[in-house]
Amino acid sequence: MSPFRMQMPFVARPWTTIVVRRFVATCLAVASLTASLACHGMLDVTDPTLVQDRDIANSAGANARRLAVSSSFNSIVSMMAGDVALITDERMVDARPINASTNQVFLDRRDGAAYEARNVPNDPHLGQWDGVFTQAALAIAAVHAYATDSLRGDYLAQLFAIRGYTALQVAEDICPGFPLNDLTPDGQPKLGGPLTTDSAITYAMSQLDSAEHYAVDSIRFLNLARVAKGRALLDLGHYAEAAAAVAGVPTDFVYLPDWVNFVYVQPYQWSGVRLAVGNLDGGTGLPFASAADPRTPVIYKTVRYGNAADSLYDQRKYTNNSVPMVVASGVEARLIEAEAALQANDPQWLAILNQLRATAITPAMSSISNPPATHDAQVDLLYRERAFWLYLTGRRLGDLRRLIRNYGRMPESVFPTGAYPLGGSYGPATAIPFVYDVQRRFNPHITSGCTTR
């Protein structure tokens, strides 16, 4: 059986097959290869609904698999950023007419039990990340076998960077106890056991090390791997190593998706649920809407849409679905260095923050001239700067969980807490749950749900 038709037993993912088929049909146009290597021949199959291994056992087929991975990665990274924004303080559900039994409301309310119960029999996040992870395994095998010598290293660097980034994002955002399902070298399912956050991050770093190994000519993929590795080391509390990992990343580096139309930006109304910019959410959130900070541009919804008669704000960072989300950047690299410096009691941490404010945005922002004196307050300032620089890029949940894990903060002091604006109270979730009922039915290694909610 072709791996393209193999359905992993943990989650059925017809969208993955669709994406692969589309990319097989258009892969070489996207990659701007020569006409002689165009998709002619790749579609000459006995069954037009089935892509056989023999039809893509060549360099063009290997590239098609790589492009399919990149496409799926672009989509799920940006969708995850949207849910991260809701479970944290970046965005909130509008009080106007809503369906109160939606993923968006449950995430906004931090109601992990209701979110998990609603999503049986699917696992909307872990299943899609598995799709990217296993697609990349197939693509790596194909690139090893068929890619030309001049492209093999860069293709492998990209694919290993995507696998590492995928494992890291799951570790930062999904509650512990989840599996990372994979494939054997011959394309058979390899079901994973429950992972702690730390063990998943450590595995992510092994994939990122491979990306750095293969990234001979592609600085873009090398810097993607470096930033992700610095982020992983930060999560583990290895601050000096994190700074060293990103030291070679230039501040103006930006990793954008390959196809911006695949980037998912939540509009003001998403699946019938209207969204707004978070503002002091739950009493602990940052003033993303009211701070008048140029890094989080906002607009009154009445001005933007006319028919939304309320005083809430909508975000203007992404004005339409053609504005790409930054996946990794040199700004993030400098923020990693700033946190490492603060941990070492090096005053350079403030100099890094002020350098970014002076050079990484136009017009320049004023310097922070009166930093707080205590270490805890300095950490608050640093994480506020991270929040505004990295707004709506999927970093905020990892940051809040790191404040709990590495800095000893209580969940109630970093997550929205207390009375929920649409009724009831915020729940205890500090991560996005995986759907235990789905995982246990398809994976015998998973015998309990989230380690923490």
C-alpha positions in Angstrom: 0.0 0.0 0.0 1.3 3.5 -0.8 2.0 5.6 2.2 -0.1 8.3 0.6 -3.2 6.1 1.2 -2.1 4.9 4.7 -4.4 6.3 7.4 -2.7 6.5 10.8 -4.9 4.6 13.2 -5.1 7.4 15.8 -7.0 10.0 13.6 -8.4 9.9 10.1 -7.2 12.9 8.2 -8.7 13.1 4.7 -7.5 16.7 4.4 -3.9 15.5 4.5 -4.6 13.2 1.5 -6.3 16.1 -0.3 -3.4 18.4 0.2 -0.9 15.9 -1.0 -2.9 15.2 -4.2 -3.2 18.9 -4.9 0.5 19.4 -4.5 1.4 16.4 -6.6 -0.6 18.1 -9.4 0.9 21.5 -8.9 4.2 20.9 -7.1 6.6 21.8 -9.9 4.8 24.9 -10.8 5.1 26.1 -7.3 8.7 25.2 -7.1 9.4 26.8 -10.5 11.1 23.8 -11.9 11.8 23.4 -15.6 9.1 22.3 -18.0 10.9 19.1 -18.6 10.4 18.1 -15.0 6.8 19.2 -14.9 4.0 17.1 -13.5 3.5 15.2 -16.7 4.1 11.6 -16.0 3.3 12.0 -12.3 -0.4 12.0 -13.0 -0.3 9.1 -15.5 -1.5 6.6 -13.1 -3.9 3.6 -13.4 -6.3 4.9 -10.8 -6.6 8.7 -11.0 -7.7 8.9 -7.3 -4.6 7.1 -6.0 -1.0 8.2 -6.1 1.2 5.2 -6.3 4.8 5.1 -4.9 6.1 4.2 -8.3 4.6 7.4 -9.8 6.5 9.7 -7.6 9.7 7.7 -7.0 11.8 10.4 -8.5 13.2 13.9 -7.6 10.0 15.6 -8.6 8.0 13.3 -6.4 10.3 13.9 -3.5 9.8 17.7 -4.0 6.0 17.2 -4.1 6.1 15.5 -0.7 8.2 18.3 0.7 5.8 21.0 -0.6 2.9 19.1 0.9 4.6 19.2 4.3 5.3 22.9 4.0 1.7 23.6 3.1 0.3 21.6 6.0 2.8 23.2 8.4 1.9 26.7 7.3 -1.8 26.0 7.9 -1.6 24.3 11.3 1.0 26.8 12.7 -1.3 29.8 12.0 -4.4 28.0 13.2 -2.7 27.0 16.5 -1.7 30.7 17.0 -5.4 31.5 16.9 -6.3 29.1 19.7 -3.3 30.1 21.7 -4.6 33.7 21.5 -7.9 32.6 22.9 -6.8 30.5 25.8 -4.4 33.2 26.9 -5.1 37.0 27.1 -4.3 37.9 23.5 -7.9 37.6 22.3 -11.4 37.1 23.7 -14.8 36.2 22.6 -17.2 39.1 21.9 -20.2 39.4 24.1 -22.5 39.8 21.1 -24.7 36.8 20.0 -22.7 33.7 20.2 -23.0 29.9 20.3 -21.9 29.2 23.8 -20.9 25.6 23.0 -17.9 26.1 20.7 -14.2 25.4 20.8 -13.6 29.2 20.9 -15.7 29.8 23.9 -14.3 26.8 25.8 -10.8 27.9 25.1 -11.5 31.5 26.0 -13.0 30.3 29.3 -10.1 27.9 29.9 -12.7 25.1 30.3 -10.5 22.1 29.3 -13.1 19.4 30.2 -15.9 21.0 28.1 -13.4 21.5 25.2 -12.3 17.9 25.3 -15.9 16.5 25.6 -17.1 18.6 22.6 -14.3 17.3 20.3 -15.0 13.6 20.6 -14.5 11.7 18.2 -11.8 14.0 16.8 -8.7 15.6 18.2 -8.5 18.9 16.3 -5.0 19.9 17.3 -3.0 16.8 18.0 -4.3 15.0 15.0 -3.3 17.7 12.7 0.2 18.0 14.2 0.5 14.3 13.8 -0.3 14.8 10.1 2.5 17.3 9.6 4.9 15.1 11.7 4.3 11.9 9.7 4.1 13.7 6.3 7.6 15.0 7.1 8.9 11.5 7.8 7.7 10.3 4.4 9.2 13.3 2.7 12.5 12.9 4.5 12.7 9.3 3.2 11.8 10.4 -0.3 14.3 13.3 -0.3 17.1 11.0 0.9 16.3 8.6 -1.9 15.6 10.8 -4.9 16.5 14.5 -4.4 19.4 15.8 -6.4 22.7 16.3 -4.6 22.5 20.1 -4.9 19.0 20.2 -3.2 19.1 17.3 -0.7 20.7 19.1 2.2 18.5 22.1 2.1 15.3 20.0 1.7 16.3 17.9 4.6 17.1 20.9 6.7 13.6 22.3 6.1 11.9 19.0 6.8 13.8 18.4 10.0 13.2 22.0 11.1 9.5 21.5 10.6 9.5 18.3 12.6 11.4 20.0 15.4 9.2 23.0 15.4 6.1 20.8 15.3 7.2 18.8 18.4 8.1 22.0 20.2 4.8 23.7 19.5 2.9 20.6 20.7 5.1 20.5 23.9 4.5 24.2 24.6 0.7 24.2 24.0 -0.7 20.7 24.6 -1.1 19.4 28.1 1.4 16.7 29.1 0.6 13.1 28.5 0.2 13.4 24.7 1.9 11.1 22.2 4.1 12.0 19.3 3.1 9.4 16.7 5.6 8.7 14.0 6.4 6.3 11.1 8.9 3.5 10.8 11.5 3.8 8.0 9.2 1.7 5.8 6.2 4.0 6.4 4.3 1.9 9.0 2.6 3.5 12.0 4.7 3.9 15.1 2.5 4.9 18.0 4.1 7.0 20.7 3.7 6.8 24.5 2.7 9.6 26.8 5.3 12.4 26.9 6.1 15.0 29.5 6.6 18.6 28.3 10.3 18.3 28.9 10.7 15.0 27.1 8.8 16.3 24.0 11.0 19.5 24.0 14.1 17.3 24.2 12.9 15.3 21.2 12.2 18.5 19.3 15.8 19.6 19.9 17.1 16.3 18.4 15.2 17.1 15.2 16.4 20.7 15.2 20.0 19.4 15.6 19.5 17.4 12.4 18.2 20.5 10.6 21.3 22.4 11.6 23.4 19.5 10.4 21.9 19.5 6.9 21.5 23.3 6.4 24.7 23.8 4.5 23.5 26.4 2.0 20.1 27.5 3.2 20.5 30.2 5.9 16.7 30.5 6.0 16.2 27.0 7.2 19.3 27.2 9.5 18.0 30.3 11.2 14.5 28.7 11.6 16.1 25.8 13.4 18.3 28.0 15.5 15.4 30.2 16.7 13.3 27.2 17.5 16.2 25.5 19.4 16.8 28.7 21.4 13.1 28.7 22.3 13.3 25.0 23.4 16.4 25.6 25.5 14.6 28.6 27.1 11.7 26.4 28.0 14.0 23.9 29.7 15.6 26.7 31.7 19.0 26.4 29.9 19.3 30.2 29.4 23.0 30.5 28.5 22.7 27.7 26.0 19.6 29.3 24.5 21.4 32.6 24.0 24.3 30.7 22.3 21.9 28.9 20.0 20.5 32.1 18.5 23.7 34.2 18.6 24.2 33.9 14.9 20.7 34.8 13.9 20.6 38.4 12.5 18.0 40.7 14.0 16.4 41.3 10.5 15.8 37.6 9.9 12.2 36.7 9.3 10.9 33.2 8.4 7.6 33.6 6.6 5.3 30.8 5.2 6.0 29.8 1.6 2.4 30.5 0.5 0.6 33.3 2.3 -2.8 32.2 1.2 -2.4 29.1 3.4 -2.1 31.3 6.5 -5.2 31.3 8.6 -6.1 34.6 10.2 -9.1 34.7 12.3 -11.5 37.4 11.2 -13.8 39.3 13.5 -16.3 36.5 13.2 -15.1 33.0 13.1 -17.5 30.0 12.9 -20.3 32.3 14.2 -18.2 33.5 17.1 -17.1 37.1 17.1 -13.6 37.8 18.5 -12.0 40.9 19.9 -8.5 41.9 21.1 -7.9 41.0 24.7 -7.7 43.8 27.2 -6.8 43.1 30.8 -8.5 39.8 30.3 -9.6 38.2 33.5 -7.8 40.9 35.6 -4.4 39.4 34.9 -4.1 40.0 31.1 -2.1 42.6 29.4 -3.8 45.7 27.9 -3.3 44.6 24.3 -6.2 46.8 23.1 -5.8 49.9 25.3 -2.0 50.2 25.5 -1.8 52.1 22.2 1.2 50.1 21.4 2.3 50.1 17.7 3.1 46.4 17.9 -0.5 45.6 18.5 -2.5 47.9 16.2 -6.2 47.9 16.8 -9.4 49.5 15.5 -12.9 49.9 16.9 -15.1 47.2 15.5 -17.8 49.8 14.8 -15.3 51.6 12.6 -14.1 48.5 10.8 -17.4 46.7 10.2 -20.1 49.3 10.8 -22.6 46.7 11.9 -20.8 45.5 15.0 -22.3 48.0 17.4 -20.0 47.6 20.4 -16.9 49.3 21.8 -14.6 46.3 21.5 -11.5 46.4 19.4 -10.4 44.2 16.5 -6.7 43.5 15.6 -5.0 45.1 12.6 -1.8 43.1 12.6 -3.4 40.8 10.0 -5.6 42.9 7.8 -6.5 40.0 5.5 -5.6 36.4 4.7 -2.7 37.5 2.5 -0.7 38.9 5.4 1.6 36.1 6.6 2.3 35.2 10.2 6.0 35.4 11.2 7.0 31.8 12.1 10.4 32.8 13.5 12.5 35.9 13.6 15.6 37.7 14.6 13.6 39.8 17.0 12.6 36.6 18.8 16.3 35.6 18.9 17.2 38.9 20.6 14.4 38.4 23.1 15.8 35.0 24.0 19.2 36.6 24.5 17.5 39.3 26.7 16.0 36.6 29.0 19.3 34.8 29.3 21.0 38.1 30.2 18.3 38.8 32.8 18.8 35.4 34.3 22.6 36.1 34.6 22.0 39.5 36.2 23.6 41.1 33.2 22.2 44.6 32.6 22.5 43.9 28.9 19.0 42.5 29.0 17.6 46.1 29.1 19.9 47.3 26.4 18.7 44.5 24.1 15.0 45.5 24.7 15.8 49.2 24.0 17.8 48.3 20.9 14.8 46.5 19.5 12.5 49.4 20.3 14.9 51.7 18.5 15.6 49.6 15.4 13.0 46.8 14.9 10.0 49.0 14.3 9.3 52.2 12.3 8.9 54.8 13.7 11.1 53.9 16.6 9.6 53.5 20.1 10.9 55.4 23.1 13.4 53.7 25.4 12.6 52.1 28.7 14.3 54.6 30.9 13.1 53.6 34.4 13.3 49.8 34.7 11.9 48.2 37.8 14.4 47.3 40.6 13.2 43.9 41.6 13.9 40.7 39.7 10.2 39.6 39.6 9.2 43.0 38.2 12.0 42.9 35.6 10.7 39.5 34.5 7.2 41.0 34.2 8.7 43.8 32.0 10.6 41.3 29.8 7.5 39.1 29.3 5.4 42.2 28.5 7.9 43.1 25.8 7.8 39.5 24.5 4.0 39.6 24.5 3.8 42.8 22.4 6.6 41.8 20.0 5.3 38.3 19.4 1.6 39.1 19.5 -0.6 36.6 17.6 2.3 34.3 16.6 1.6 31.4 18.9 4.1 32.2 21.6 2.0 33.5 24.4 0.8 30.1 25.8 4.4 28.8 26.0 5.4 32.0 27.7 2.7 31.8 30.4 3.4 28.2 31.0 7.2 29.0 31.3 6.4 31.6 33.9 4.7 28.8 35.9 7.3 26.1 35.3 10.5 28.1 35.5 9.7 31.2 37.6 7.3 29.6 40.1 4.3 31.8 39.3 0.8 30.6 40.2 -1.5 29.9 37.3 -4.0 32.4 38.7 -1.4 35.2 38.4 -0.7 34.7 34.7 -3.9 33.3 33.2 -7.2 35.1 33.0 -9.0 34.2 36.2 -12.3 34.9 38.1 -15.6 35.7 36.6 -15.9 35.0 32.9 -17.5 37.9 31.0 -20.1 35.7 29.3 -21.2 33.9 32.4 -19.7 31.6 35.0 -16.0 31.5 35.8 -12.7 30.9 34.1 -11.6 27.2 34.3 -8.3 25.8 35.4 -6.8 24.8 32.0 -3.2 26.0 31.6 -2.8 24.2 28.2 -4.9 23.0 25.3 -6.2 19.5 26.1 -5.6 16.6 23.9 -8.8 14.5 23.5 -8.1 11.5 25.7 -11.1 9.5 24.4 -9.7 9.6 20.8 -6.1 8.9 21.8 -6.9 5.9 24.0 -9.1 4.3 21.4 -6.4 4.3 18.7 -3.2 4.2 20.8 -2.8 1.5 23.4 0.0 3.4 25.0 -2.2 6.2 26.1 -4.1 5.2 29.3 -4.8 8.5 31.0 -5.7 12.0 30.0 -3.9 15.3 30.5 -1.4 15.2 33.3 -2.5 18.7 34.2 -5.2 20.9 32.8 
